Amino acid sequence: MDKFLINGPCKVKGKVSVSGSKNASLPILAATLLFDKPVIIKNLPIVKDIKTMLNLLKSLGSKIVLSKDKKTVKIINKKKMKTFASYSLVKTMRGSILVLGPLISKFYKSKTSLPGGCLIGARPVNYHLSALKKLGMDYKIKDGYILAKTKGRLKGSMIKFPKISVGATENSIIAACLAKGKTVLKNCAIEPEIKDLTNFLNSAGAKIKWSGRTCKILGTDTLNQTEYTVMADRIEAGTFCVAATLTKGNLEIRDFNPDMIRTELELLKKVGARIKIDSNKIKITGPKKIKPIKNIKTKEWPGVATDMQSQLMVLMCRADGKSSITENIFENRFLHVGELQRLGANIQIKKNKAFIDGNTKFVGAELMSSDLRASVALVLAAMISNGKSSINRIYHLDRGYENLEIKLKKIGVKIKRLKK
């Protein structure tokens, strides 16, 4: 397994471009199963999760034609597709459950493995299953697989999610596109990636309208050929913003709409960062002293993203005073704390709240990644540590960040990948 070697402390400066969004690409790729005609998707990030999803689509019978730079894909579906999503492909990635909705909607049956992914909490698929059941899907779970079928086309329904769920919202929207009649989804997640999915589907003739957290879908018989460019990755952009703030850096983050991380940018202004925004770029300069924030709380969009929590925790370790972070989305999302403590962090955990004593002087150490976003927090911490750090199990990081070490090297980080 590959690992990173980082020699700190580092200061970031220069320009960096943001890659396409992994979390927008995955549901869009899953939704291509609804199409009879070719679909072209542009601005895909070259990361492991995208490769896994493309391999999954291939295993179902889709023809995958990648451009030379692997950022554009043309997908052509056969008339008869397979409906078996095997454990061997699904085990590494939570997002693979998103093929269930389109398979059942288009082909009226599916055998889909229960998914894997990061160890950050239960994230049950019951919200997906109960919503699809209301649209007319019958299912049972056997030997780790969801065995699902429907008598002909799904039928539009009124569905209120008991809890806001990104994945369940996406699966239900995709499935409802080819359902008979009107579907009304209430208490939806409204993250930018979900709006990107509905923009993609509408570009192909779907009839989807939003009003707050309510999504109305009028089913159609078929979807048209389309070409679509995926949005930029807001978590990657947010991570670079934290890197600049943390290292007293000076960074221009390009090819990204700053509106997508407005909440996080307001937080960074509070800690002292100087920020200028344009329609598609952010200029950010880190402060000499980082101010603490008493209580950061993760929340569904438009709140602070749970995927930014670990990066913000590293930032608060260097703040001039005490801070706290409350994690409201996932129950196991403090796995990085033990590793930060190995570098010298003073953090106490009580239930879903982390109490952080600032002014930490990190000293390099050997570290172990536990999940995707925790991995990047360790990279940030190693960048401001005195001495050398090695970060093991970076395959987690490779699932969601494109060419991270190459981008970091260009902006002044002393980082190298050791291949095993």
For each residue, the residues with C-beta under 8 A, 3 or more apart:
1: 392 393 394 395 420
2: 394 395 398 417 418 419 420
3: 390 391 392 393 394 417 418 420
4: 379 382 390 391 394 405 415 416 417 418
5: 388 389 390 415 416 417 418
6: 10 364 379 382 383 385 388 389 390 391 413 414 415
7: 10 364 387 388 414 415
8: 362 364 382 383 384 385 386 387 388 389 414
9: 247 383 384 385 386
10: 6 7 247 383 384 412 413 414
11: 247 248 249 412
12: 240 243 244 247 249 250 251 383 408 411 412 413
13: 249 250 251 411 412
14: 251 252 410 411 412
15: 251 252 254 411
16: 240 251 252 253 254 407 410 411
17: 254 255 407
18: 232 233 236 237 240 253 254 255 256
19: 43 45 46 47 232 233 236 401 402 403
20: 24 25 43 44 45 71 230 231 232 233
21: 24 25 45 193 196 230 231 232 233 234
22: 25 26 45 47 49 50 233 399 400
23: 26 95 166 191 193 233 235
24: 20 21 27 28 192 193 196 197 230 231 233
25: 20 21 22 28 29 41 44 45 50 53 230
26: 22 23 29 30 49 50 53 93 95 98
27: 24 30 31 95 98 170 174 193 194 197
28: 24 25 31 32 41 196 197 200 228 230
29: 25 26 32 41 50 53 54 57 73 75
30: 26 27 33 53 95 98 99 101 102 170 174
31: 27 28 34 98 102 174 177 197 200 201
32: 28 29 35 39 41 57 62 75 77 102
33: 30 57 60 62 77 81 99 102 103 106
34: 31 102 105 106 174 177 178 223
35: 32 38 39 75 77 204 223 225
36: 77 79 222 223
37: 223 224 225
38: 35 74 75 76 225
39: 32 35 74 75 204 225 226 227 228
40: 72 73 74 75 226 227 228
41: 25 28 29 32 44 72 73 75 228 230
42: 71 72 227 228 229 230
43: 19 20 71 72 229 230 231 232
44: 20 25 41 50 70 71 72 73 230
45: 19 20 21 22 25 50 71 233 400 402
46: 19 50 70 71 402 403
47: 19 22 50 51 398 399 400 401 402
48: 51 52 92 395 398 399 400
49: 22 26 52 53 93 95 399 400
50: 22 25 26 29 44 45 46 47 53 54
51: 47 48 54 55
52: 48 49 55 56 89 92 93 96
53: 25 26 29 30 49 50 56 57 93 95 96
54: 29 50 51 57 58 64 66 73
55: 51 52 58 59 89
56: 52 53 59 60 85 89 90 96 99
57: 29 32 33 53 54 60 62 64 75 99
58: 54 55 61 62 63 64
59: 55 56 82 84 85 86 89
60: 33 56 57 81 82 83 84 85 99 103
61: 58 77 78 80 81 82
62: 32 33 57 58 75 76 77 78 81
63: 58 75 76 77 78
64: 54 57 58 73 74 75
65: 73 74 75 76
66: 54 70 72 73
67: 70 71 72 73
68:
69: 72
70: 44 46 66 67
71: 20 42 43 44 45 46 67
72: 40 41 42 43 44 66 67 69
73: 29 40 41 44 54 64 65 66 67
74: 38 39 40 64 65
75: 29 32 35 38 39 40 41 57 62 63 64 65
76: 38 62 63 65
77: 32 33 35 36 61 62 63 81
78: 61 62 63 81
79: 36
80: 61
81: 33 60 61 62 77 78 106 107
82: 59 60 61
83: 60 103 107 109 110 111
84: 59 60 110 111 112
85: 56 59 60 89 90 96 99 100 103 110 111 112 113
86: 59 89 90 113
87: 90 91 113 144 145
88: 91
89: 52 55 56 59 85 86 96 113
90: 56 85 86 87 93 96 97 112 113 114 115 116
91: 87 88 113 115 116
92: 48 52 116 117 399
93: 26 49 52 53 90 96 115 116 117 399
94: 97 115 116 117 118 123 167
95: 23 26 27 30 49 53 98 115 117 167
96: 52 53 56 85 89 90 93 99 112 113 115
97: 90 94 100 112 114 115 125 128 167 171
98: 26 27 30 31 95 101 102 167 170 171 174
99: 30 33 56 57 60 85 96 102 103 110 112
100: 85 97 103 104 110 112 128 132 146 148 171
101: 30 98 104 105 128 132 170 171 172 174 175
102: 30 31 32 33 34 98 99 105 106 174 175
103: 33 60 83 85 99 100 106 107 109 110 112 148
104: 100 101 107 108 109 110 132 137 148 149 150 154 175
105: 34 101 102 135 153 154 174 175 176 177 178 179
106: 33 34 81 102 103 178
107: 81 83 103 104 110
108: 104 149 150 151 152 153
109: 83 103 104 148 149 150
110: 83 84 85 99 100 103 104 107 146 147 148 149
111: 83 84 85 145 146 147 148
112: 84 85 90 96 97 99 100 103 145 146 148
113: 85 86 87 89 90 91 96 144 145 146
114: 90 97 125 141 144 145 146
115: 90 91 93 94 95 96 97 125
116: 90 91 92 93 94
117: 92 93 94 95 123
118: 94 371 372 373 396
119: 332 335 370 371
120: 123 330 332 333 335 371
121: 329 330 331 332 333
122: 331
123: 94 117 120 167 330
124: 127
125: 97 114 115 128 129 146 167 168
126: 129 130
127: 124 130 131 161 162 163 165 167 168
128: 97 100 101 125 131 132 165 167 168 171 172
129: 125 126 132 133 137 139 146
130: 126 127 133 134
131: 127 128 134 135 159 161 168 171 172 185
132: 100 101 104 128 129 135 137 139 148 154 171 172 175
133: 129 130 136 137 138 139
134: 130 131 157 158 159
135: 105 131 132 154 155 156 157 159 172 175 176 179 183
136: 133 150 151 153 154 155 157 179
137: 104 129 132 133 148 149 150 154 175
138: 133 148 149 150
139: 129 132 133 146 147 148 149
140: 146 147
141: 114 144 145 146 147
142: 145 147
143:
144: 87 113 114 141
145: 87 111 112 113 114 141 142
146: 100 110 111 112 113 114 125 129 139 140 141
147: 110 111 139 140 141 142
148: 100 103 104 109 110 111 112 132 137 138 139
149: 104 108 109 110 137 138 139
150: 104 108 109 136 137 138 153 154
151: 108 136
152: 108
153: 105 108 136 150 178 179 180 219
154: 104 105 132 135 136 137 150 175 176 178 179 180 219
155: 135 136 179 180 181
156: 135 176 179 180 181 182 183 184 217 218 219
157: 134 135 136 183 184
158: 134 183 184 186
159: 131 134 135 172 183 184 185 186
160: 185 186 187
161: 127 131 164 165 168 169 185 186 187 188
162: 127 187
163: 127 187
164: 161 169 187 188 189 213 300
165: 127 128 161 168 169 189
166: 23 169 170 189 191 193 194
167: 94 95 97 98 123 125 127 128 170 171
168: 125 127 128 131 161 165 171 172 189
169: 161 164 165 166 172 173 185 188 189 194 215
170: 27 30 98 101 166 167 173 174 189 194 197
171: 97 98 100 101 128 131 132 167 168 174 175
172: 101 128 131 132 135 159 168 169 175 176 183 185
173: 169 170 176 177 185 194 197 198 201 208 215 217
174: 27 30 31 34 98 101 102 105 170 171 177 197 201
175: 101 102 104 105 132 135 137 154 171 172 178 179
176: 105 135 154 156 172 173 179 183 185 217 219
177: 31 34 105 173 174 201 206 208 217 219 220 223
178: 34 105 106 153 154 175 219 220 221 222 223
179: 105 135 136 153 154 155 156 175 176 183 217 219
180: 153 154 155 156 219
181: 155 156 218 219
182: 156 216 217 218 219
183: 135 156 157 158 159 172 176 179 216 217 219
184: 156 157 158 159 214 215 216 217
185: 131 159 160 161 169 172 173 176 188 214 215 216 217
186: 158 159 160 161 213 214
187: 160 161 162 163 164 213
188: 161 164 169 185 194 213 214 215
189: 164 165 166 168 169 170 194 300 301
190: 194 195 210 212 213 300 301 302
191: 23 166 194 195 300 301
192: 24 195 196 231 234 260 301
193: 21 23 24 27 166 196 197 231
194: 27 166 169 170 173 188 189 190 191 197 198
195: 190 191 192 198 199 210
196: 21 24 28 192 193 199 200 230 231
197: 24 27 28 31 170 173 174 193 194 200 201
198: 173 194 195 201 202 206 208 210 215
199: 195 196 202 203 228
200: 28 31 196 197 203 204 226 228
201: 31 173 174 177 197 198 204 206 208 223
202: 198 199 205 206 207 208
203: 199 200 226 228
204: 35 39 200 201 223 224 225 226
205: 202 220 222 223 224
206: 177 198 201 202 217 220 223
207: 202 217 218 219 220
208: 173 177 198 201 202 215 216 217
209: 215 216
210: 190 195 198 214 215 216
211: 214 216
212: 190
213: 164 186 187 188 190
214: 184 185 186 188 210 211
215: 169 173 184 185 188 198 208 209 210
216: 182 183 184 185 208 209 210 211
217: 156 173 176 177 179 182 183 184 185 206 207 208
218: 156 181 182 207
219: 153 154 156 176 177 178 179 180 181 182 183 207
220: 177 178 205 206 207 223
221: 178
222: 36 178 205
223: 34 35 36 37 177 178 201 204 205 206 220 226
224: 37 204 205
225: 35 37 38 39 204
226: 39 40 200 203 204 223
227: 39 40 42
228: 28 39 40 41 42 199 200 203
229: 42 43
230: 20 21 24 25 28 41 42 43 44 196
231: 20 21 24 43 192 193 196 234 257 260
232: 18 19 20 21 43 236 237 255 256 257 260
233: 18 19 20 21 22 23 24 45 236 237
234: 21 192 231 237 238 256 260 261 305
235: 23 238 239 305 307 308 373 400
236: 18 19 232 233 239 240 401 402
237: 18 232 233 234 240 241 253 256 260 261 282
238: 234 235 241 242 261 264 305 307 308 311
239: 235 236 242 243 308 311 376 380 401
240: 12 16 18 236 237 243 244 251 253
241: 237 238 244 245 251 253 261 264 265 268 273 275 282 284
242: 238 239 245 246 268 308 311 312 314 315 380
243: 12 239 240 246 247 249 251 380 383 408
244: 12 240 241 247 249 250 251 273 284 285 286
245: 241 242 249 268 271 272 273 284 286 287 290 315
246: 242 243 249 286 290 314 315 318 380 383 384
247: 9 10 11 12 243 244 286 383 384
248: 11 286 287 288
249: 11 12 13 243 244 245 246 284 285 286 411 412
250: 12 13 244 284 285 286
251: 12 13 14 15 16 240 241 243 244 283 284 285 411
252: 14 15 16 281 282 283
253: 16 18 237 240 241 256 281 282 283 284
254: 15 16 17 18 280 281
255: 17 18 232 280 281
256: 18 232 234 237 253 260 280 281 282
257: 231 232 260 279 280
258: 261 262 265 277 278 281 282
259: 262
260: 192 231 232 234 237 256 257
261: 234 237 238 241 258 264 265 305
262: 258 259 265 266 302
263: 266 267 302 303 304 305
264: 238 241 261 267 268 304 305 308 312
265: 241 258 261 262 268 269 275 277 282
266: 262 263 269 270
267: 263 264 270 271 293 296 304 312
268: 241 242 245 264 265 271 273 275 284
269: 265 266 272 273 275
270: 266 267 291 293
271: 245 267 268 287 290 291 292 293 315 319
272: 245 269 286 287 288 289 290 291
273: 241 244 245 268 269 284 285 286 287
274: 284 285 287
275: 241 265 268 269 282 283 284 285
276: 282 283 284
277: 258 265 281 282 283
278: 258 281 282 283
279: 257
280: 254 255 256 257
281: 252 253 254 255 256 258 277 278
282: 237 241 252 253 256 258 265 275 276 277 278
283: 251 252 253 275 276 277 278
284: 241 244 245 249 250 251 253 268 273 274 275 276
285: 244 249 250 251 273 274 275
286: 244 245 246 247 248 249 250 272 273 290
287: 245 248 271 272 273 274 290 291
288: 248 272
289: 272 320
290: 245 246 271 272 286 287 315 316 318 319 320 358
291: 270 271 272 287 319 320 321
292: 271 316 319 320 321 322 323 358
293: 267 270 271 296 316 319 323
294: 322 323 324
295: 323 324 325 326
296: 267 293 304 309 312 316 323 324 325 326
297: 303 304 325 326 328
298: 303 304 305 306 308 309 325 326 327 328 329
299: 303 304 328 329
300: 164 189 190 191 303 329
301: 189 190 191 192 305
302: 190 262 263
303: 263 297 298 299 300
304: 263 264 267 296 297 298 299 308 309 312
305: 234 235 238 261 263 264 298 301 308 309
306: 298 309 327 328 329 330 333
307: 235 238 373
308: 235 238 239 242 264 298 304 305 311 312 373
309: 296 298 304 305 306 312 313 325 327 333 373
310: 313 314 333 336 373 374 376 377
311: 238 239 242 308 314 315 373 376 377 380
312: 242 264 267 296 304 308 309 315 316 325
313: 309 310 316 317 325 336 337 340 347 354 356 377
314: 242 246 310 311 317 318 340 377 380 381 384
315: 242 245 246 271 290 311 312 318 319 380
316: 290 292 293 296 312 313 319 323 325 356 358
317: 313 314 340 345 346 347 356 358 360 362 381
318: 246 290 314 315 358 359 360 384
319: 271 290 291 292 293 315 316 323 356 358 359
320: 289 290 291 292 358 359
321: 291 292 358 359
322: 292 294 355 356 357 358
323: 292 293 294 295 296 316 319 355 356 358
324: 294 295 296 353 354 355 356
325: 295 296 297 298 309 312 313 316 353 354 356
326: 295 296 297 298 352 353 354
327: 298 306 309 330 331 333 334 352 353 354
328: 297 298 299 306 352
329: 121 298 299 300 306 333
330: 120 121 123 306 327 333
331: 121 122 327 352
332: 119 120 121 335
333: 120 121 306 309 310 327 329 330 373
334: 327 337 349 354
335: 119 120 332 338 370 371 374
336: 310 313 339 340 370 371 373 374 377 378
337: 313 334 340 341 345 347 349 354
338: 335 341 342
339: 336 342 343 367 368 370 374 378
340: 313 314 317 336 337 343 345 347 377 378 381
341: 337 338 344 345 346 347
342: 338 339 365 366 367
343: 339 340 360 362 363 364 365 367 381 382 385 389
344: 341 360 361 362 363
345: 317 337 340 341 356 360 362 381
346: 317 341 356 357 360
347: 313 317 337 340 341 354 355 356 357
348: 354 355
349: 334 337 353 354 355
350: 353 355
351:
352: 326 327 328 331
353: 324 325 326 327 349 350
354: 313 324 325 326 327 334 337 347 348 349
355: 322 323 324 347 348 349 350
356: 313 316 317 319 322 323 324 325 345 346 347
357: 322 346 347 360
358: 290 292 316 317 318 319 320 321 322 323
359: 318 319 320 321
360: 317 318 343 344 345 346 357
361: 344 386
362: 8 317 343 344 345 381 382 384 385 386
363: 343 344 385 386 387
364: 6 7 8 343 382 385 386 387 388 389
365: 342 343 385 389
366: 342 389 390 392
367: 339 342 343 378 382 389 390 391 392
368: 339 391 392 393
369: 374 375 378 391 392 393 394 396 397
370: 119 335 336 339 374 375 393 396
371: 118 119 120 335 336 374 375 396
372: 118 375 376 396 397 399 400
373: 118 235 307 308 309 310 311 333 336 376 377 400
374: 310 335 336 339 369 370 371 377 378 396
375: 369 370 371 372 378 379 391 393 394 396 397
376: 239 310 311 372 373 379 380 397 401 404
377: 310 311 313 314 336 340 373 374 380 381
378: 336 339 340 367 369 374 375 381 382 389 391
379: 4 6 375 376 382 383 391 397 404 408 415
380: 239 242 243 246 311 314 315 376 377 383 384
381: 314 317 340 343 345 362 377 378 384 385 389
382: 4 6 8 343 362 364 367 378 379 385 389 391
383: 6 8 9 10 12 243 246 247 379 380 408 413 415
384: 8 9 10 246 247 314 318 362 380 381
385: 6 8 9 343 362 363 364 365 381 382 389
386: 8 9 361 362 363 364
387: 7 8 363 364
388: 5 6 7 8 364
389: 5 6 8 343 364 365 366 367 378 381 382 385
390: 3 4 5 6 366 367 418
391: 3 4 6 367 368 369 375 378 379 382 394
392: 1 3 366 367 368 369
393: 1 3 368 369 370 375 396
394: 1 2 3 4 369 375 391 397 398 417
395: 1 2 48 398 399
396: 118 369 370 371 372 374 375 393 399
397: 369 372 375 376 379 394 400 401 404
398: 2 47 48 394 395 401
399: 22 47 48 49 92 93 372 395 396
400: 22 45 47 48 49 235 372 373 397
401: 19 47 236 239 376 397 398 404
402: 19 45 46 47 236
403: 19 46 406 407
404: 376 379 397 401 407 408
405: 4 408 409 415 416 417
406: 403 409 410
407: 16 17 403 404 410 411
408: 12 243 379 383 404 405 411 413 415
409: 405 406 413 415 416
410: 14 16 406 407
411: 12 13 14 15 16 249 251 407 408
412: 10 11 12 13 14 249
413: 6 10 12 383 408 409
414: 6 7 8 10
415: 4 5 6 7 379 383 405 408 409
416: 4 5 405 409
417: 2 3 4 5 394 405
418: 2 3 4 5 390
419: 2
420: 1 2 3
